[in-house]
Amino acid sequence: MGPTLVDYAGGELKHRQFARSLAPAVADPRTRHREEALSEIGGEAVLLTEEWKLAVNQKGQAYLLFDVKRDPGETKNLAGHADYAEIERTLRLRLLERIMESQERKDRK
């Protein structure tokens, strides 16, 4: 919320933020805000794309995988299913890339 409120107030953030202002998306709901979202808590992480949601535990093992387009209520967990192994692998790799990108940005500051 911080970047959005600062944006509407016409201010400028003086410290590092990973969040982005939602003002452009509020002005035009067709505006794409992000390609994907990453959330981390307690050593676990979740990656959400337009099609998939993947959750991994502290050991990096996937324990949740949902096709959010076909199953928006997230009722069928596909983690560990052989038919979805490649999707799971690809999403785990992307999750790791995002975490590494965040760390690189943090290290540069």
C-alpha positions in Angstrom: 0.0 0.0 0.0 2.9 2.3 0.7 3.9 3.1 -2.9 0.3 3.5 -3.9 -0.4 6.1 -1.1 2.8 7.9 -1.8 2.0 8.0 -5.5 -1.5 9.5 -4.9 0.0 12.0 -2.5 2.5 13.1 -5.1 5.5 12.1 -3.0 8.6 10.1 -3.6 9.9 7.1 -1.7 13.4 7.6 -0.3 14.0 4.0 0.7 14.0 0.6 -1.1 10.7 -0.9 -1.9 9.7 -4.1 -3.7 6.1 -3.1 -3.9 4.7 -1.0 -6.8 2.1 1.6 -6.9 -1.4 0.3 -7.8 -2.4 3.8 -9.1 -2.0 2.9 -12.8 -4.2 -0.2 -12.4 -6.8 1.7 -10.5 -6.9 4.3 -13.2 -7.2 1.6 -15.9 -8.2 -1.9 -14.7 -6.9 -3.3 -18.0 -3.4 -2.2 -17.0 -1.2 -5.2 -16.1 0.4 -4.6 -12.7 2.7 -7.7 -12.6 3.4 -10.9 -14.4 3.6 -12.9 -11.2 3.5 -12.5 -7.5 5.9 -13.9 -4.9 5.2 -14.3 -1.2 7.5 -15.6 1.5 6.9 -16.4 5.2 8.6 -18.7 7.7 11.0 -20.1 5.1 8.2 -21.1 2.8 7.3 -19.4 -0.5 4.4 -19.1 -3.0 4.6 -18.1 -6.6 1.4 -17.0 -8.3 1.1 -16.5 -12.1 -2.0 -16.0 -14.2 -2.3 -19.8 -14.7 -0.6 -21.4 -11.7 0.0 -21.2 -8.0 2.9 -23.1 -6.4 3.8 -23.4 -2.7 7.1 -24.8 -1.5 8.2 -25.7 2.0 11.5 -24.8 3.7 13.3 -27.7 1.9 12.1 -26.4 -1.5 9.6 -29.2 -2.0 6.4 -28.4 -3.7 3.4 -29.2 -1.6 0.7 -27.2 -3.4 0.2 -26.7 -7.1 -3.1 -25.3 -8.5 -4.2 -24.5 -12.0 -5.9 -21.2 -11.0 -7.5 -20.8 -14.4 -9.3 -24.1 -14.5 -9.6 -24.4 -10.7 -10.0 -20.9 -9.3 -11.3 -22.3 -6.0 -8.0 -24.2 -5.6 -9.8 -27.5 -4.8 -7.5 -29.9 -6.7 -3.9 -30.0 -5.5 -1.7 -31.2 -8.4 1.6 -31.2 -6.5 3.4 -34.5 -6.9 1.3 -35.7 -9.9 3.5 -37.0 -12.7 1.4 -35.3 -15.4 2.4 -31.9 -13.8 6.0 -32.6 -13.0 7.4 -30.4 -15.8 5.1 -27.5 -14.7 6.1 -27.9 -11.1 9.8 -28.0 -12.1 9.5 -24.9 -14.2 7.6 -23.0 -11.5 10.1 -24.0 -8.8 12.9 -22.7 -11.0 11.1 -19.4 -11.5 10.5 -19.1 -7.8 14.2 -19.6 -7.1 15.1 -17.0 -9.8 12.8 -14.5 -8.2 14.2 -15.0 -4.8 17.8 -14.7 -6.2 16.8 -11.5 -8.0 15.4 -10.0 -4.8 18.6 -10.9 -3.0 20.8 -9.3 -5.7 18.7 -6.1 -5.4 19.1 -6.1 -1.7 22.9 -6.7 -1.9 23.3 -3.7 -4.3 21.6 -1.3 -1.9 
